Amino acid sequence: MDGVSFEGAKDDITMQFAMVWSQIKAPLIVPMLRIAVFLCLIMSVMMFIERVYMGIVISLVKLFGRRPEKRYKWEPMKDDVELGNSSYPMVLVQIPMYNEREVYQLSIGAACGLSWPSDRIIVQVLDDSTDQAIKELVQIECQRWASKGVNIKYEVRDNRNGYKAGALKEGMKRSYVKQCDYVAIFDADFQPEPDFLWRTIPFLVHNPELALVQARWKFVNSDECLMTRMQEMSLDYHFTVEQEVGSSSYAFFGFNGTAGVWRIAALNEAGGWKDRTTVEDMDLAVRASLKGWKFCYLSDLKVKNELPSTLKAYRYQQHRWSCGPANLFRKMVLEIIRNKKVSTWKKVHVIYSFFFVRKVIAHINTFVFYCIVLPATVVVPEVVVPKWGAVYIPSVITLLNAVGTPRSLHLLVFWIFSENVMSLHRTKATIIGLLEASRVNEWVVTEKLGDALKSKAGGKVASKKPRFKIGDRIHLLELGVGFYLFFCGCYDVMFGKNHYFIFLFIQAIAFFIMAFGYVGTFVPTS
């Protein structure tokens, strides 16, 4: 009897739900979903045009060989018998770091190994470490290089105000910096080759209109796991296409915050370092560009560095990289419009292409369209997404992106689903940045492992099972979206006609894998 009453109650609830759904579906859900589809299709077309345009430009750049050496004057630095080493400009090398136990030796060693007249270079280690033991290790390393004759300065401050921007700004205030002409910046995991300055400084010396020379990143751990391979695919497109197109077409691109050399006069004219967003590098680049300065990108000059290989580190990094640009866009859009020093064409490029399409639309559309709206049309068949919007445009965008990393073409399917999952966090961060909500200025230094994992793997720790906190392993947002996609997939199998269920199930699995933290490198706790 109880079983019958339970079944009756269950049927009653189902009928009530079906009645409510049928009442709100036609007047409310269908029109709202149609508007959402229309907006998503507009955003998709914007992204498509942007990618095709950049594909055409980069093809022309490669075809006509518009190398930086042809666009700007470049000739090697030469000795002057009369002036001696004073004919070489004075270069400051800044290395900002924060509790970088695993990589501090690599970065300091690489900076001190830069080939340049020893009396014309100053290496400045800006240590914001809060761990006293690490501070002492860094200081000892600096003393070791100083004993070898390297002009190295170990600088600390009594607070972390402004994080990296604050450290760089404080470093520029030192009296010895006044004698420097240029400043090269390397994050703590970056290892420039010895000839880095010989290849970059001549551009700045012979071209007074140039403010910045930016090198490309080369990833030393891209083969560590599938997650690092996915990151390599995304970043290779950024460096191979976005930076190259910006440099060759507009002499403007976003400074990557490291592996670049600034003209100190340009840096100061732009207003120096500001900590109003978490992308102090992009902020400086936009301000310098509005002053009329030009930037040069060297795709052939690669600087080794490390990709975040743990999911936690990757998520924090992506939050900062998505929230910061959106917040900077909010803060600077009117300033860019009012600017009188740059052309209207350059303003359109910076506002529309650089900020709006790449930093706002790309993140929001990827998540909202492919993970929310498209699955919803399965449950609401009255709303139809045209095939060109659901299949053809995303396919072309994906293929254009894959060109940057030919060796990973076979991983394209994994990359699509990985990017869709990460777009959840990028969208959330972008909205936080646009609305200037909580976490807008959250700065978590990206964790670097260096050789720590290899050394642990060889020791006793490797035999232990990795231990994790439940909160670190289960991510509720991914779990929720995964269940939503799985439900839409099941609905499509039973009632649908457009066969989206294959995509929906695979995408749901991708969200579940991320939700339970089964991605990236697992770092065992001792």
C-alpha positions as CSV (number, residue, x, y, z in Angstrom):
1,M,0.0,0.0,0.0
2,D,2.8,2.4,0.9
3,G,4.6,1.6,-2.3
4,V,1.4,2.4,-4.3
5,S,0.9,5.7,-2.4
6,F,4.6,6.6,-3.0
7,E,4.2,5.9,-6.8
8,G,1.0,8.0,-6.8
9,A,2.8,10.9,-5.1
10,K,5.7,10.6,-7.5
11,D,3.4,10.6,-10.5
12,D,1.5,13.6,-9.0
13,I,4.8,15.6,-8.7
14,T,5.8,14.7,-12.2
15,M,2.4,15.8,-13.6
16,Q,2.6,19.1,-11.6
17,F,6.1,19.7,-13.0
18,A,5.0,18.9,-16.5
19,M,2.0,21.3,-16.1
20,V,4.2,24.2,-14.8
21,W,6.7,23.6,-17.6
22,S,4.0,23.6,-20.3
23,Q,2.6,26.8,-18.9
24,I,5.9,28.8,-18.8
25,K,7.6,27.2,-21.8
26,A,5.8,29.0,-24.7
27,P,5.4,32.5,-23.2
28,L,8.7,32.7,-21.2
29,I,11.3,30.0,-21.9
30,V,11.1,29.9,-25.8
31,P,11.4,33.7,-26.3
32,M,14.3,34.0,-23.8
33,L,16.1,31.1,-25.4
34,R,15.6,32.5,-28.9
35,I,17.1,35.9,-27.7
36,A,20.1,33.9,-26.1
37,V,20.7,32.0,-29.3
38,F,20.5,35.2,-31.4
39,L,23.1,37.0,-29.1
40,C,25.4,33.9,-29.1
41,L,25.3,33.7,-32.9
42,I,26.2,37.4,-33.1
43,M,29.2,36.8,-30.7
44,S,30.2,33.7,-32.7
45,V,30.3,35.7,-35.9
46,M,32.4,38.4,-34.2
47,M,34.8,35.7,-33.1
48,F,34.8,34.1,-36.5
49,I,35.6,37.4,-38.3
50,E,38.3,38.2,-35.8
51,R,40.0,34.8,-36.2
52,V,39.7,34.8,-40.1
53,Y,41.1,38.3,-40.2
54,M,44.1,37.4,-38.0
55,G,44.6,34.2,-40.1
56,I,44.8,36.3,-43.3
57,V,47.2,38.9,-41.7
58,I,49.6,36.3,-40.3
59,S,49.6,34.5,-43.7
60,L,50.5,37.8,-45.4
61,V,53.2,38.5,-42.8
62,K,54.8,35.0,-43.4
63,L,54.3,35.3,-47.2
64,F,56.0,38.7,-47.5
65,G,58.6,38.0,-44.8
66,R,57.8,41.1,-42.7
67,R,60.3,40.2,-40.1
68,P,61.1,42.8,-37.3
69,E,64.6,43.3,-38.7
70,K,63.0,44.5,-42.0
71,R,60.4,46.8,-40.3
72,Y,62.9,48.3,-37.9
73,K,66.5,49.3,-38.0
74,W,68.7,46.5,-36.5
75,E,72.4,46.1,-36.4
76,P,74.6,44.4,-33.8
77,M,76.2,46.4,-31.0
78,K,79.8,47.2,-31.8
79,D,82.8,48.0,-29.6
80,D,84.0,51.6,-29.5
81,V,87.7,51.9,-29.0
82,E,87.5,55.4,-27.6
83,L,84.5,55.0,-25.4
84,G,85.1,51.4,-24.3
85,N,82.2,49.7,-22.5
86,S,80.5,53.1,-21.9
87,S,79.2,52.9,-25.6
88,Y,76.9,50.1,-24.4
89,P,73.6,51.2,-22.7
90,M,73.2,50.4,-19.1
91,V,70.7,47.6,-18.6
92,L,68.7,46.7,-15.4
93,V,67.4,43.1,-15.1
94,Q,64.5,42.7,-12.7
95,I,63.4,39.4,-11.2
96,P,60.3,39.7,-9.1
97,M,59.7,36.6,-6.9
98,Y,57.6,35.3,-4.1
99,N,58.4,32.1,-2.1
100,E,59.9,30.6,-5.3
101,R,61.8,27.7,-3.6
102,E,61.8,25.4,-6.6
103,V,62.9,27.9,-9.3
104,Y,64.8,30.8,-7.7
105,Q,68.2,29.3,-8.6
106,L,67.3,28.8,-12.2
107,S,66.1,32.3,-12.8
108,I,68.9,34.1,-10.9
109,G,71.5,31.9,-12.6
110,A,70.0,32.6,-16.1
111,A,69.9,36.4,-15.4
112,C,73.5,36.4,-14.1
113,G,74.5,34.4,-17.1
114,L,73.3,37.0,-19.6
115,S,76.1,38.0,-21.9
116,W,76.6,41.8,-21.7
117,P,79.5,44.0,-20.5
118,S,79.7,43.3,-16.8
119,D,79.9,47.0,-15.8
120,R,76.8,47.8,-17.9
121,I,74.3,45.5,-16.3
122,I,72.6,45.4,-12.9
123,V,70.6,42.3,-11.8
124,Q,67.9,43.2,-9.3
125,V,66.2,40.5,-7.4
126,L,62.9,41.8,-5.9
127,D,62.1,39.3,-3.2
128,D,58.6,39.5,-1.7
129,S,58.9,36.1,0.0
130,T,57.1,35.7,3.3
131,D,58.9,32.4,4.1
132,Q,62.0,33.4,6.0
133,A,63.8,30.2,5.0
134,I,63.3,30.9,1.3
135,K,64.3,34.5,1.8
136,E,67.6,33.4,3.3
137,L,68.2,30.9,0.4
138,V,67.6,33.6,-2.2
139,Q,69.9,36.0,-0.4
140,I,72.7,33.4,-0.2
141,E,72.2,32.8,-4.0
142,C,72.6,36.5,-4.7
143,Q,75.7,36.7,-2.5
144,R,77.2,33.7,-4.3
145,W,76.8,35.4,-7.7
146,A,78.1,38.7,-6.2
147,S,81.2,36.9,-5.1
148,K,81.7,36.0,-8.8
149,G,81.8,39.6,-9.8
150,V,78.1,40.0,-10.9
151,N,76.5,43.4,-10.1
152,I,73.5,41.9,-8.3
153,K,71.2,43.7,-5.9
154,Y,69.0,41.8,-3.4
155,E,65.9,44.0,-2.6
156,V,63.2,43.4,-0.1
157,R,60.3,45.5,1.3
158,D,58.3,45.4,4.5
159,N,54.9,44.8,2.7
160,R,53.4,43.2,-0.4
161,N,51.3,46.2,-1.5
162,G,50.5,46.0,-5.2
163,Y,52.0,42.5,-5.4
164,K,54.2,42.2,-8.5
165,A,53.5,45.7,-9.7
166,G,54.3,47.1,-6.3
167,A,57.6,45.2,-6.2
168,L,58.6,46.4,-9.7
169,K,57.6,50.0,-8.9
170,E,59.6,49.9,-5.7
171,G,62.6,48.5,-7.5
172,M,62.6,51.3,-10.0
173,K,62.9,53.8,-7.2
174,R,66.4,52.7,-6.2
175,S,69.1,55.4,-6.9
176,Y,71.3,53.1,-9.1
177,V,68.4,52.7,-11.5
178,K,68.7,56.3,-12.6
179,Q,71.8,55.4,-14.6
180,C,70.0,52.6,-16.5
181,D,68.5,53.1,-20.0
182,Y,66.5,49.8,-20.3
183,V,64.9,47.3,-18.0
184,A,64.5,43.6,-18.8
185,I,62.0,41.7,-16.7
186,F,61.9,38.0,-16.1
187,D,59.5,36.1,-13.8
188,A,61.0,33.6,-11.4
189,D,60.6,30.6,-13.7
190,F,62.0,32.2,-16.8
191,Q,65.4,31.3,-18.1
192,P,66.7,33.6,-20.9
193,E,69.5,32.4,-23.2
194,P,72.9,34.3,-22.7
195,D,72.4,36.2,-26.0
196,F,69.0,37.6,-25.0
197,L,70.2,41.2,-24.6
198,W,72.3,41.2,-27.7
199,R,69.2,40.3,-29.7
200,T,66.8,42.8,-28.1
201,I,68.7,45.9,-27.1
202,P,69.7,46.9,-30.7
203,F,66.1,47.3,-31.6
204,L,65.6,49.9,-28.8
205,V,69.0,51.6,-29.4
206,H,68.4,52.1,-33.2
207,N,64.6,52.8,-33.1
208,P,63.8,55.7,-30.7
209,E,60.0,55.2,-31.2
210,L,60.1,51.7,-29.7
211,A,59.2,51.3,-26.1
212,L,59.1,47.5,-25.7
213,V,60.7,44.4,-27.3
214,Q,58.9,41.2,-26.3
215,A,60.2,37.7,-26.7
216,R,58.2,34.5,-27.1
217,W,57.7,31.9,-24.4
218,K,59.0,28.4,-24.7
219,F,57.5,25.8,-22.3
220,V,59.9,23.4,-20.7
221,N,57.2,21.1,-19.2
222,S,54.6,21.1,-22.0
223,D,54.8,17.3,-22.2
224,E,54.4,16.8,-18.5
225,C,50.6,15.9,-18.7
226,L,47.6,16.4,-21.0
227,M,46.7,19.6,-19.2
228,T,50.0,21.3,-20.1
229,R,49.6,20.1,-23.7
230,M,46.2,21.9,-23.8
231,Q,47.8,25.1,-22.4
232,E,50.5,24.9,-24.9
233,M,47.9,24.8,-27.7
234,S,46.1,27.9,-26.4
235,L,49.3,29.9,-25.7
236,D,51.0,29.0,-28.9
237,Y,48.1,30.6,-30.8
238,H,48.5,33.7,-28.7
239,F,52.2,34.0,-29.5
240,T,52.2,32.7,-33.1
241,V,49.2,34.7,-34.2
242,E,47.8,37.4,-31.8
243,Q,51.2,38.9,-30.8
244,E,52.6,38.7,-34.3
245,V,49.5,40.3,-35.9
246,G,49.5,43.1,-33.2
247,S,53.2,43.8,-33.7
248,S,53.2,43.8,-37.5
249,S,49.9,45.6,-38.1
250,Y,49.6,48.1,-35.2
251,A,52.9,48.0,-33.4
252,F,50.8,47.2,-30.3
253,F,50.1,44.1,-28.3
254,G,49.8,43.2,-24.7
255,F,53.0,43.0,-22.8
256,N,53.3,39.5,-21.3
257,G,54.7,40.7,-18.0
258,T,58.0,38.9,-18.5
259,A,60.7,38.1,-21.1
260,G,60.6,41.6,-22.4
261,V,62.8,44.7,-22.4
262,W,61.3,48.2,-21.8
263,R,62.8,51.6,-22.5
264,I,62.8,53.2,-19.0
265,A,61.9,56.6,-20.4
266,A,58.8,55.2,-22.1
267,L,57.9,53.2,-18.9
268,N,58.1,56.4,-16.9
269,E,56.2,58.6,-19.4
270,A,53.4,56.1,-19.4
271,G,53.1,56.6,-15.6
272,G,55.1,53.6,-14.4
273,W,53.7,50.5,-12.8
274,K,50.1,50.6,-11.4
275,D,48.4,48.0,-9.2
276,R,44.8,48.9,-10.0
277,T,44.2,45.5,-11.7
278,T,45.8,42.1,-11.7
279,V,47.3,42.6,-15.2
280,E,49.8,45.4,-14.4
281,D,51.7,44.4,-17.6
282,M,48.8,44.9,-19.9
283,D,47.9,48.1,-18.1
284,L,51.4,49.5,-18.7
285,A,51.3,48.4,-22.4
286,V,48.0,50.2,-23.1
287,R,49.1,53.4,-21.4
288,A,52.4,53.4,-23.2
289,S,50.6,52.8,-26.5
290,L,48.3,55.8,-25.9
291,K,51.4,58.0,-25.5
292,G,52.3,57.0,-29.0
293,W,55.0,54.4,-28.3
294,K,55.4,51.4,-30.5
295,F,56.1,47.7,-29.6
296,C,58.1,45.0,-31.4
297,Y,57.6,41.3,-31.0
298,L,60.4,38.8,-31.7
299,S,58.8,35.4,-32.5
300,D,62.3,33.8,-33.1
301,L,63.6,34.7,-29.6
302,K,62.3,32.2,-27.2
303,V,62.6,32.2,-23.4
304,K,62.2,29.0,-21.4
305,N,59.6,28.9,-18.7
306,E,57.2,26.6,-16.9
307,L,53.4,26.0,-17.4
308,P,51.3,25.5,-14.3
309,S,50.9,21.7,-14.1
310,T,48.5,21.4,-11.2
311,L,44.8,22.1,-11.7
312,K,44.7,24.5,-8.7
313,A,47.5,26.6,-10.0
314,Y,46.1,26.7,-13.5
315,R,42.6,27.8,-12.3
316,Y,44.1,30.7,-10.2
317,Q,46.2,31.8,-13.2
318,Q,43.2,31.7,-15.5
319,H,41.1,33.7,-13.0
320,R,43.8,36.4,-12.9
321,W,44.3,36.4,-16.7
322,S,40.5,36.7,-17.4
323,C,39.4,39.0,-14.6
324,G,42.3,41.5,-15.0
325,P,41.8,42.4,-18.7
326,A,38.0,42.7,-18.2
327,N,38.5,45.0,-15.2
328,L,41.2,47.0,-17.1
329,F,38.8,47.4,-20.1
330,R,36.2,48.8,-17.7
331,K,38.7,51.3,-16.3
332,M,40.3,52.4,-19.6
333,V,37.7,52.3,-22.3
334,L,36.8,56.0,-22.0
335,E,40.4,57.0,-21.7
336,I,41.2,55.2,-24.9
337,I,38.2,56.9,-26.7
338,R,39.3,60.4,-25.6
339,N,42.9,59.9,-26.5
340,K,44.3,62.3,-29.1
341,K,47.7,60.8,-29.8
342,V,46.8,57.6,-31.5
343,S,44.7,57.0,-34.7
344,T,41.0,56.1,-34.7
345,W,42.0,52.8,-36.4
346,K,44.3,51.9,-33.5
347,K,41.6,52.8,-31.0
348,V,39.2,50.5,-32.7
349,H,41.7,47.7,-32.7
350,V,42.5,48.1,-29.0
351,I,38.8,48.6,-27.8
352,Y,37.0,46.2,-30.2
353,S,39.6,43.5,-31.1
354,F,42.1,43.4,-28.3
355,F,39.7,43.9,-25.4
356,F,36.1,43.3,-26.4
357,V,36.3,40.3,-28.7
358,R,39.4,38.5,-27.2
359,K,39.1,39.3,-23.5
360,V,35.3,39.5,-23.0
361,I,33.3,37.9,-25.9
362,A,35.6,34.9,-26.4
363,H,35.3,33.7,-22.8
364,I,31.6,34.4,-22.3
365,N,30.4,33.0,-25.7
366,T,32.5,29.8,-25.3
367,F,30.8,28.9,-22.1
368,V,27.3,30.3,-22.5
369,F,26.7,29.1,-26.0
370,Y,28.3,25.6,-26.0
371,C,27.7,24.7,-22.4
372,I,24.4,26.3,-21.6
373,V,22.3,27.6,-24.6
374,L,23.1,24.9,-27.1
375,P,22.3,22.0,-24.7
376,A,19.1,23.9,-23.6
377,T,17.8,23.8,-27.2
378,V,17.6,20.0,-26.9
379,V,15.0,20.3,-24.2
380,V,13.2,23.2,-26.0
381,P,13.1,21.9,-29.6
382,E,11.0,24.9,-30.7
383,V,14.3,26.9,-30.7
384,V,16.6,25.8,-33.5
385,V,20.3,26.7,-33.8
386,P,21.4,26.9,-37.5
387,K,24.0,24.4,-38.5
388,W,26.5,27.2,-39.5
389,G,26.4,28.5,-35.9
390,A,26.5,25.2,-34.1
391,V,29.0,23.3,-36.3
392,Y,30.7,25.3,-39.1
393,I,31.8,28.4,-37.3
394,P,33.2,26.7,-34.2
395,S,35.0,24.1,-36.5
396,V,36.8,26.9,-38.4
397,I,37.7,28.8,-35.2
398,T,39.1,25.6,-33.7
399,L,41.1,24.7,-36.8
400,L,42.6,28.2,-37.1
401,N,43.6,27.9,-33.4
402,A,45.2,24.5,-33.9
403,V,47.6,25.9,-36.6
404,G,49.8,27.4,-33.8
405,T,50.7,23.9,-32.5
406,P,50.9,21.4,-35.4
407,R,52.4,18.7,-33.2
408,S,49.2,18.6,-31.1
409,L,46.7,18.4,-34.0
410,H,45.7,14.8,-32.9
411,L,44.7,16.3,-29.5
412,L,42.3,18.8,-31.0
413,V,39.2,17.1,-29.6
414,F,40.6,17.0,-26.1
415,W,41.5,20.7,-26.5
416,I,37.9,21.7,-27.4
417,F,36.4,20.0,-24.4
418,S,39.2,21.3,-22.1
419,E,38.7,24.9,-23.3
420,N,35.0,24.6,-22.8
421,V,35.4,23.5,-19.2
422,M,37.9,26.2,-18.4
423,S,35.6,28.8,-20.1
424,L,33.4,28.4,-17.0
425,H,36.1,29.9,-14.8
426,R,37.1,32.5,-17.4
427,T,33.5,33.6,-17.8
428,K,33.0,33.9,-14.1
429,A,36.3,35.9,-13.8
430,T,35.4,38.1,-16.7
431,I,32.0,39.0,-15.2
432,I,33.8,39.7,-11.8
433,G,36.2,42.0,-13.6
434,L,33.5,43.9,-15.6
435,L,31.3,44.3,-12.5
436,E,34.4,44.9,-10.2
437,A,32.9,42.4,-7.8
438,S,34.7,40.5,-5.0
439,R,37.9,38.7,-5.9
440,V,38.5,41.3,-8.6
441,N,42.0,42.1,-7.2
442,E,42.7,38.6,-6.0
443,W,46.4,37.8,-6.7
444,V,47.6,34.2,-6.2
445,V,51.2,33.6,-7.4
446,T,51.2,30.7,-9.9
447,E,52.8,27.7,-8.2
448,K,55.9,26.4,-10.0
449,L,57.2,22.9,-9.4
450,G,60.6,23.1,-11.1
451,D,62.4,19.8,-10.6
452,A,60.6,19.2,-7.3
453,L,58.4,16.5,-8.6
454,K,61.2,14.6,-10.3
455,S,63.3,14.6,-7.1
456,K,60.2,13.5,-5.1
457,A,59.5,10.8,-7.6
458,G,62.9,9.3,-7.0
459,G,62.5,9.3,-3.2
460,K,60.4,7.6,-0.7
461,V,57.5,10.0,-1.2
462,A,56.8,8.4,-4.6
463,S,55.7,5.2,-2.9
464,K,53.0,7.0,-0.8
465,K,49.6,7.5,-2.2
466,P,48.8,11.2,-2.8
467,R,46.6,12.7,-0.1
468,F,44.2,15.5,-0.8
469,K,41.6,17.5,1.0
470,I,38.1,16.9,-0.2
471,G,37.6,20.6,-0.8
472,D,40.6,20.6,-3.1
473,R,39.4,17.6,-5.2
474,I,35.6,18.3,-5.6
475,H,34.6,21.4,-7.6
476,L,30.9,22.0,-7.3
477,L,30.5,24.4,-10.3
478,E,32.0,21.8,-12.7
479,L,29.9,19.1,-11.1
480,G,26.7,21.1,-11.6
481,V,27.4,21.9,-15.2
482,G,28.4,18.3,-15.8
483,F,25.0,17.0,-14.5
484,Y,23.1,19.6,-16.6
485,L,24.9,18.5,-19.7
486,F,24.4,14.8,-18.9
487,F,20.6,15.5,-18.3
488,C,20.4,17.3,-21.7
489,G,22.3,14.4,-23.3
490,C,19.8,11.8,-21.9
491,Y,16.9,13.9,-23.0
492,D,18.3,14.1,-26.5
493,V,18.7,10.3,-26.7
494,M,15.1,9.8,-25.7
495,F,13.3,12.6,-27.4
496,G,15.8,14.6,-29.5
497,K,16.3,14.7,-33.3
498,N,19.5,16.6,-33.7
499,H,22.0,14.1,-32.3
500,Y,23.7,16.5,-29.9
501,F,23.9,13.8,-27.3
502,I,27.4,12.6,-28.5
503,F,28.8,16.1,-27.9
504,L,26.8,16.5,-24.6
505,F,28.0,13.3,-23.1
506,I,31.7,13.8,-23.9
507,Q,31.5,17.4,-22.6
508,A,29.7,16.2,-19.4
509,I,32.5,13.7,-18.9
510,A,35.1,16.4,-19.3
511,F,33.3,18.5,-16.6
512,F,33.1,15.5,-14.3
513,I,36.9,14.8,-14.8
514,M,37.7,18.4,-13.9
515,A,35.1,18.4,-11.1
516,F,36.8,15.5,-9.3
517,G,40.3,16.9,-10.0
518,Y,41.5,14.1,-12.2
519,V,43.6,16.4,-14.4
520,G,47.0,17.9,-14.2
521,T,50.0,16.8,-12.1
522,F,49.3,15.3,-8.6
523,V,51.8,16.6,-6.1
524,P,52.0,14.1,-3.2
525,T,52.1,15.5,0.3
526,S,55.0,14.3,2.5
